[in-house]
């Protein structure tokens, strides 16, 4: 009897220690998971992609005992405070992502200073040609050391800079002055230590909002930063990969919008599937040529942010750039086709920048040049197609 009592006590002690060990391991695992992701995220921009990423992050939960708790605190900022307030009131982005109710946990912050407080990661979801203006407004509020991940796709007109380069240039000009800075006094400047990344790929916002399976790529020169962004955005319906070729990822995501306009034109004139297949293939070839000339890795362009994003953009019936091109193919002028588009057609402005970039690096981009001539020089669509077909014969 005594031995039995001793065995029971020993068993209880063993079970207690086992439970403590298990709880300790669970707590350690929880800390490890937190160390691989960003918990407090501020999203700059209230467009479709910014909205759907906010939804995705808000819906991610993890077990805390018997409860499921949010993994992230997400706040959204918009350039137009009135428009942001309407989204908050309706709990729906009726202009850029209609039909989807926003999570109750999503916070809206119109104040420039507050949106940059208590933040681990900043997402720049601003269309490329508006990035400079937005970040010039916010630059003095950005805390040092907080990484910025861009989801914009384009090349800035004039400067020919990629989205992360634009932000870096703006923030580099925002030095913290120590001292009065008056004449005769020394003025010192602090260099900002911001790290940059890109989240890109075949990610149509409407499909992400419907939780349809998709993939994306987190790219950064800093492999550790890319991994943390990977863990932050990865979820059951979005599989995120990493890449260290930020140049290639940004160039591929910008140039594919030009080819998408051409694909829409092909659809509009009814040129057929053979023509569209040729367009995608040769379009990818010229995008790759430009990317390599700018220092990108060739393999990037056959990956998710190259071929993957190109295919999606050129076949999606809801894609802004393809739809814009289709209206031109059906007879509308570029101006008429743009007027009926509710969102920014990035490929229009990007076409100017990429044509200039190709000229700078002496890279042949006949499809881009043809789209440029149709959009800005009034060249008839059928003439542009005929000229492409009559080009000098050569090996593939």
GUKETI-320334 format. One record per residue (C-alpha): residue number from 1; x, y, z. Coordinates in steps of 0.02 Angstrom, whole numbers, always signed. Layout:
N
{num NUM x X y Y z Z} .
...
This chain:
396
{num 1 x +0 y +0 z +0} .
{num 2 x +141 y +118 z +45} .
{num 3 x +233 y +79 z -115} .
{num 4 x +76 y +116 z -214} .
{num 5 x +56 y +287 z -130} .
{num 6 x +239 y +328 z -168} .
{num 7 x +214 y +276 z -350} .
{num 8 x +62 y +390 z -366} .
{num 9 x +155 y +540 z -292} .
{num 10 x +305 y +507 z -404} .
{num 11 x +192 y +492 z -556} .
{num 12 x +107 y +658 z -516} .
{num 13 x +275 y +744 z -497} .
{num 14 x +335 y +672 z -662} .
{num 15 x +177 y +727 z -751} .
{num 16 x +191 y +902 z -675} .
{num 17 x +371 y +917 z -733} .
{num 18 x +322 y +853 z -906} .
{num 19 x +183 y +982 z -917} .
{num 20 x +301 y +1121 z -862} .
{num 21 x +429 y +1063 z -991} .
{num 22 x +296 y +1057 z -1126} .
{num 23 x +234 y +1230 z -1078} .
{num 24 x +412 y +1294 z -1078} .
{num 25 x +443 y +1221 z -1251} .
{num 26 x +279 y +1296 z -1312} .
{num 27 x +325 y +1466 z -1242} .
{num 28 x +498 y +1455 z -1321} .
{num 29 x +422 y +1406 z -1489} .
{num 30 x +303 y +1553 z -1474} .
{num 31 x +448 y +1672 z -1442} .
{num 32 x +542 y +1597 z -1590} .
{num 33 x +392 y +1623 z -1704} .
{num 34 x +378 y +1803 z -1649} .
{num 35 x +563 y +1829 z -1683} .
{num 36 x +537 y +1776 z -1864} .
{num 37 x +395 y +1895 z -1904} .
{num 38 x +341 y +2077 z -1880} .
{num 39 x +195 y +2102 z -1762} .
{num 40 x +156 y +2289 z -1774} .
{num 41 x +129 y +2336 z -1956} .
{num 42 x +85 y +2506 z -2028} .
{num 43 x +18 y +2510 z -2207} .
{num 44 x +45 y +2670 z -2305} .
{num 45 x -87 y +2680 z -2440} .
{num 46 x -271 y +2634 z -2446} .
{num 47 x -281 y +2559 z -2620} .
{num 48 x -329 y +2382 z -2665} .
{num 49 x -163 y +2296 z -2626} .
{num 50 x -136 y +2389 z -2463} .
{num 51 x -313 y +2344 z -2410} .
{num 52 x -302 y +2159 z -2452} .
{num 53 x -134 y +2142 z -2363} .
{num 54 x -210 y +2225 z -2211} .
{num 55 x -352 y +2099 z -2217} .
{num 56 x -231 y +1954 z -2233} .
{num 57 x -126 y +2007 z -2084} .
{num 58 x -279 y +2041 z -1975} .
{num 59 x -347 y +1868 z -2009} .
{num 60 x -189 y +1778 z -1956} .
{num 61 x -205 y +1703 z -1782} .
{num 62 x -109 y +1586 z -1669} .
{num 63 x -154 y +1478 z -1519} .
{num 64 x -133 y +1553 z -1346} .
{num 65 x -191 y +1417 z -1229} .
{num 66 x -366 y +1373 z -1285} .
{num 67 x -392 y +1537 z -1377} .
{num 68 x -344 y +1600 z -1549} .
{num 69 x -266 y +1773 z -1539} .
{num 70 x -214 y +1895 z -1677} .
{num 71 x -34 y +1880 z -1734} .
{num 72 x -22 y +2060 z -1793} .
{num 73 x -80 y +2233 z -1750} .
{num 74 x -118 y +2319 z -1916} .
{num 75 x -148 y +2504 z -1949} .
{num 76 x -186 y +2589 z -2115} .
{num 77 x -145 y +2767 z -2169} .
{num 78 x -210 y +2860 z -2321} .
{num 79 x -156 y +3020 z -2407} .
{num 80 x -336 y +3083 z -2406} .
{num 81 x -399 y +3081 z -2226} .
{num 82 x -580 y +3101 z -2282} .
{num 83 x -571 y +2948 z -2394} .
{num 84 x -488 y +2848 z -2256} .
{num 85 x -628 y +2897 z -2137} .
{num 86 x -758 y +2835 z -2262} .
{num 87 x -671 y +2666 z -2274} .
{num 88 x -667 y +2654 z -2084} .
{num 89 x -850 y +2703 z -2070} .
{num 90 x -909 y +2580 z -2204} .
{num 91 x -784 y +2444 z -2152} .
{num 92 x -763 y +2420 z -2340} .
{num 93 x -649 y +2496 z -2472} .
{num 94 x -789 y +2530 z -2596} .
{num 95 x -676 y +2619 z -2720} .
{num 96 x -528 y +2501 z -2734} .
{num 97 x -586 y +2333 z -2662} .
{num 98 x -776 y +2332 z -2661} .
{num 99 x -877 y +2189 z -2592} .
{num 100 x -764 y +2137 z -2448} .
{num 101 x -795 y +2181 z -2267} .
{num 102 x -639 y +2233 z -2174} .
{num 103 x -589 y +2145 z -2012} .
{num 104 x -645 y +2229 z -1851} .
{num 105 x -466 y +2227 z -1788} .
{num 106 x -400 y +2335 z -1931} .
{num 107 x -360 y +2509 z -1865} .
{num 108 x -361 y +2670 z -1966} .
{num 109 x -238 y +2809 z -1925} .
{num 110 x -244 y +2973 z -2025} .
{num 111 x -111 y +3060 z -1919} .
{num 112 x +61 y +3064 z -2001} .
{num 113 x +155 y +3052 z -1838} .
{num 114 x +48 y +2921 z -1751} .
{num 115 x +55 y +2798 z -1896} .
{num 116 x +243 y +2787 z -1872} .
{num 117 x +234 y +2758 z -1684} .
{num 118 x +256 y +2584 z -1608} .
{num 119 x +287 y +2502 z -1778} .
{num 120 x +398 y +2355 z -1825} .
{num 121 x +370 y +2355 z -2013} .
{num 122 x +305 y +2486 z -2135} .
{num 123 x +219 y +2432 z -2297} .
{num 124 x +226 y +2558 z -2439} .
{num 125 x +70 y +2524 z -2544} .
{num 126 x +73 y +2686 z -2644} .
{num 127 x +67 y +2691 z -2836} .
{num 128 x +240 y +2721 z -2905} .
{num 129 x +215 y +2898 z -2974} .
{num 130 x +145 y +2956 z -2805} .
{num 131 x +280 y +2879 z -2695} .
{num 132 x +392 y +3033 z -2691} .
{num 133 x +252 y +3149 z -2638} .
{num 134 x +187 y +3034 z -2501} .
{num 135 x +357 y +2995 z -2426} .
{num 136 x +412 y +3176 z -2435} .
{num 137 x +262 y +3213 z -2325} .
{num 138 x +304 y +3072 z -2204} .
{num 139 x +494 y +3074 z -2205} .
{num 140 x +521 y +3168 z -2043} .
{num 141 x +410 y +3045 z -1948} .
{num 142 x +492 y +2883 z -2004} .
{num 143 x +585 y +2802 z -1859} .
{num 144 x +762 y +2745 z -1890} .
{num 145 x +792 y +2559 z -1902} .
{num 146 x +614 y +2512 z -1953} .
{num 147 x +616 y +2417 z -2119} .
{num 148 x +505 y +2467 z -2265} .
{num 149 x +432 y +2342 z -2388} .
{num 150 x +363 y +2408 z -2552} .
{num 151 x +221 y +2327 z -2649} .
{num 152 x +218 y +2457 z -2789} .
{num 153 x +254 y +2409 z -2970} .
{num 154 x +329 y +2541 z -3082} .
{num 155 x +474 y +2655 z -3127} .
{num 156 x +470 y +2841 z -3084} .
{num 157 x +460 y +2960 z -3231} .
{num 158 x +610 y +3074 z -3250} .
{num 159 x +723 y +2995 z -3120} .
{num 160 x +698 y +2816 z -3186} .
{num 161 x +709 y +2753 z -3006} .
{num 162 x +627 y +2596 z -2939} .
{num 163 x +503 y +2612 z -2792} .
{num 164 x +628 y +2567 z -2656} .
{num 165 x +756 y +2685 z -2733} .
{num 166 x +630 y +2828 z -2729} .
{num 167 x +593 y +2801 z -2544} .
{num 168 x +778 y +2783 z -2503} .
{num 169 x +818 y +2945 z -2594} .
{num 170 x +680 y +3041 z -2504} .
{num 171 x +729 y +2975 z -2333} .
{num 172 x +914 y +3005 z -2365} .
{num 173 x +874 y +3190 z -2386} .
{num 174 x +784 y +3189 z -2218} .
{num 175 x +928 y +3210 z -2097} .
{num 176 x +901 y +3241 z -1913} .
{num 177 x +978 y +3407 z -1867} .
{num 178 x +1061 y +3417 z -1697} .
{num 179 x +1082 y +3593 z -1632} .
{num 180 x +1006 y +3759 z -1682} .
{num 181 x +1081 y +3755 z -1855} .
{num 182 x +1106 y +3943 z -1854} .
{num 183 x +1246 y +4031 z -1944} .
{num 184 x +1411 y +4007 z -1857} .
{num 185 x +1356 y +3849 z -1767} .
{num 186 x +1403 y +3671 z -1809} .
{num 187 x +1265 y +3566 z -1883} .
{num 188 x +1272 y +3376 z -1874} .
{num 189 x +1168 y +3251 z -1970} .
{num 190 x +1114 y +3074 z -1927} .
{num 191 x +1113 y +2948 z -2070} .
{num 192 x +954 y +2844 z -2073} .
{num 193 x +983 y +2656 z -2063} .
{num 194 x +824 y +2601 z -2152} .
{num 195 x +822 y +2431 z -2239} .
{num 196 x +714 y +2399 z -2392} .
{num 197 x +622 y +2252 z -2466} .
{num 198 x +493 y +2212 z -2600} .
{num 199 x +340 y +2100 z -2592} .
{num 200 x +287 y +2056 z -2768} .
{num 201 x +218 y +1919 z -2879} .
{num 202 x +58 y +1860 z -2964} .
{num 203 x -57 y +1930 z -2829} .
{num 204 x -221 y +1999 z -2893} .
{num 205 x -302 y +2087 z -2745} .
{num 206 x -478 y +2023 z -2778} .
{num 207 x -419 y +1842 z -2780} .
{num 208 x -320 y +1864 z -2620} .
{num 209 x -475 y +1938 z -2538} .
{num 210 x -569 y +1780 z -2588} .
{num 211 x -431 y +1674 z -2512} .
{num 212 x -390 y +1592 z -2677} .
{num 213 x -217 y +1510 z -2675} .
{num 214 x -76 y +1625 z -2731} .
{num 215 x +111 y +1648 z -2718} .
{num 216 x +226 y +1797 z -2693} .
{num 217 x +408 y +1837 z -2668} .
{num 218 x +491 y +1938 z -2529} .
{num 219 x +649 y +2012 z -2602} .
{num 220 x +789 y +2107 z -2515} .
{num 221 x +976 y +2125 z -2521} .
{num 222 x +963 y +2078 z -2337} .
{num 223 x +919 y +1892 z -2337} .
{num 224 x +868 y +1897 z -2153} .
{num 225 x +746 y +2039 z -2186} .
{num 226 x +672 y +1943 z -2333} .
{num 227 x +644 y +1791 z -2221} .
{num 228 x +555 y +1893 z -2087} .
{num 229 x +440 y +1970 z -2217} .
{num 230 x +411 y +1795 z -2285} .
{num 231 x +351 y +1734 z -2115} .
{num 232 x +249 y +1892 z -2087} .
{num 233 x +143 y +1875 z -2244} .
{num 234 x +141 y +1688 z -2272} .
{num 235 x -29 y +1611 z -2236} .
{num 236 x -133 y +1461 z -2293} .
{num 237 x -186 y +1547 z -2455} .
{num 238 x -26 y +1648 z -2491} .
{num 239 x +138 y +1554 z -2503} .
{num 240 x +286 y +1673 z -2494} .
{num 241 x +460 y +1635 z -2560} .
{num 242 x +620 y +1737 z -2537} .
{num 243 x +740 y +1816 z -2660} .
{num 244 x +894 y +1926 z -2642} .
{num 245 x +880 y +2006 z -2815} .
{num 246 x +782 y +2162 z -2773} .
{num 247 x +835 y +2245 z -2937} .
{num 248 x +766 y +2105 z -3043} .
{num 249 x +605 y +2088 z -2944} .
{num 250 x +564 y +2274 z -2956} .
{num 251 x +608 y +2286 z -3141} .
{num 252 x +509 y +2130 z -3185} .
{num 253 x +355 y +2190 z -3090} .
{num 254 x +363 y +2359 z -3177} .
{num 255 x +395 y +2302 z -3356} .
{num 256 x +260 y +2168 z -3356} .
{num 257 x +126 y +2304 z -3350} .
{num 258 x +184 y +2368 z -3520} .
{num 259 x +171 y +2193 z -3596} .
{num 260 x -1 y +2178 z -3515} .
{num 261 x -59 y +2333 z -3609} .
{num 262 x +2 y +2251 z -3769} .
{num 263 x -88 y +2090 z -3721} .
{num 264 x -248 y +2187 z -3699} .
{num 265 x -227 y +2266 z -3870} .
{num 266 x -205 y +2090 z -3942} .
{num 267 x -368 y +2038 z -3858} .
{num 268 x -457 y +2195 z -3918} .
{num 269 x -413 y +2172 z -4101} .
{num 270 x -444 y +1985 z -4093} .
{num 271 x -269 y +1937 z -4148} .
{num 272 x -284 y +1763 z -4070} .
{num 273 x -194 y +1651 z -3947} .
{num 274 x -42 y +1622 z -4057} .
{num 275 x -6 y +1808 z -4058} .
{num 276 x -31 y +1820 z -3871} .
{num 277 x +87 y +1675 z -3836} .
{num 278 x +219 y +1756 z -3946} .
{num 279 x +192 y +1921 z -3858} .
{num 280 x +219 y +1848 z -3684} .
{num 281 x +372 y +1751 z -3739} .
{num 282 x +458 y +1892 z -3830} .
{num 283 x +401 y +2016 z -3700} .
{num 284 x +488 y +1916 z -3565} .
{num 285 x +644 y +1909 z -3673} .
{num 286 x +656 y +2099 z -3685} .
{num 287 x +616 y +2123 z -3500} .
{num 288 x +758 y +2003 z -3459} .
{num 289 x +879 y +2096 z -3572} .
{num 290 x +843 y +2259 z -3483} .
{num 291 x +853 y +2180 z -3312} .
{num 292 x +1023 y +2100 z -3344} .
{num 293 x +1088 y +2264 z -3414} .
{num 294 x +1035 y +2347 z -3250} .
{num 295 x +1123 y +2216 z -3143} .
{num 296 x +983 y +2092 z -3110} .
{num 297 x +1001 y +1903 z -3110} .
{num 298 x +932 y +1816 z -3267} .
{num 299 x +847 y +1678 z -3166} .
{num 300 x +736 y +1805 z -3078} .
{num 301 x +638 y +1832 z -3239} .
{num 302 x +584 y +1651 z -3256} .
{num 303 x +520 y +1650 z -3077} .
{num 304 x +363 y +1711 z -2989} .
{num 305 x +397 y +1896 z -3009} .
{num 306 x +448 y +1876 z -3191} .
{num 307 x +353 y +1745 z -3291} .
{num 308 x +227 y +1715 z -3152} .
{num 309 x +171 y +1895 z -3134} .
{num 310 x +179 y +1923 z -3322} .
{num 311 x +59 y +1779 z -3359} .
{num 312 x -65 y +1833 z -3226} .
{num 313 x -66 y +2014 z -3282} .
{num 314 x -87 y +1970 z -3465} .
{num 315 x -231 y +1846 z -3444} .
{num 316 x -331 y +1916 z -3298} .
{num 317 x -498 y +1987 z -3359} .
{num 318 x -496 y +2113 z -3216} .
{num 319 x -317 y +2173 z -3235} .
{num 320 x -311 y +2362 z -3255} .
{num 321 x -168 y +2365 z -3382} .
{num 322 x -237 y +2225 z -3491} .
{num 323 x -413 y +2299 z -3486} .
{num 324 x -344 y +2470 z -3532} .
{num 325 x -255 y +2394 z -3682} .
{num 326 x -410 y +2298 z -3735} .
{num 327 x -511 y +2458 z -3745} .
{num 328 x -377 y +2532 z -3858} .
{num 329 x -381 y +2375 z -3966} .
{num 330 x -569 y +2398 z -3985} .
{num 331 x -548 y +2573 z -4051} .
{num 332 x -539 y +2693 z -3903} .
{num 333 x -400 y +2820 z -3892} .
{num 334 x -276 y +2800 z -3748} .
{num 335 x -356 y +2952 z -3666} .
{num 336 x -532 y +2880 z -3679} .
{num 337 x -473 y +2710 z -3615} .
{num 338 x -390 y +2788 z -3464} .
{num 339 x -538 y +2898 z -3418} .
{num 340 x -652 y +2750 z -3385} .
{num 341 x -525 y +2666 z -3271} .
{num 342 x -557 y +2695 z -3086} .
{num 343 x -382 y +2649 z -3028} .
{num 344 x -207 y +2698 z -3082} .
{num 345 x -148 y +2610 z -3241} .
{num 346 x +35 y +2597 z -3192} .
{num 347 x +90 y +2534 z -3363} .
{num 348 x +55 y +2703 z -3446} .
{num 349 x +182 y +2804 z -3348} .
{num 350 x +299 y +2655 z -3332} .
{num 351 x +306 y +2639 z -3522} .
{num 352 x +387 y +2811 z -3532} .
{num 353 x +515 y +2767 z -3399} .
{num 354 x +559 y +2596 z -3469} .
{num 355 x +580 y +2664 z -3645} .
{num 356 x +701 y +2793 z -3575} .
{num 357 x +790 y +2662 z -3470} .
{num 358 x +810 y +2550 z -3623} .
{num 359 x +885 y +2695 z -3720} .
{num 360 x +1005 y +2734 z -3577} .
{num 361 x +1068 y +2554 z -3573} .
{num 362 x +1056 y +2530 z -3762} .
{num 363 x +938 y +2382 z -3743} .
{num 364 x +823 y +2333 z -3886} .
{num 365 x +641 y +2326 z -3827} .
{num 366 x +531 y +2324 z -3983} .
{num 367 x +366 y +2282 z -3895} .
{num 368 x +391 y +2419 z -3766} .
{num 369 x +434 y +2540 z -3906} .
{num 370 x +277 y +2491 z -4003} .
{num 371 x +167 y +2519 z -3849} .
{num 372 x +251 y +2687 z -3822} .
{num 373 x +214 y +2739 z -4001} .
{num 374 x +31 y +2689 z -3984} .
{num 375 x +8 y +2778 z -3817} .
{num 376 x +107 y +2938 z -3846} .
{num 377 x +137 y +2960 z -4032} .
{num 378 x -33 y +2914 z -4102} .
{num 379 x +27 y +2764 z -4201} .
{num 380 x -119 y +2655 z -4260} .
{num 381 x -129 y +2485 z -4175} .
{num 382 x -132 y +2385 z -4337} .
{num 383 x +20 y +2478 z -4401} .
{num 384 x +114 y +2443 z -4239} .
{num 385 x +73 y +2256 z -4252} .
{num 386 x +123 y +2250 z -4436} .
{num 387 x +288 y +2337 z -4401} .
{num 388 x +329 y +2210 z -4264} .
{num 389 x +294 y +2067 z -4383} .
{num 390 x +404 y +2144 z -4520} .
{num 391 x +558 y +2163 z -4410} .
{num 392 x +721 y +2088 z -4473} .
{num 393 x +725 y +1899 z -4454} .
{num 394 x +848 y +1828 z -4326} .
{num 395 x +876 y +1680 z -4210} .
{num 396 x +772 y +1667 z -4053} .
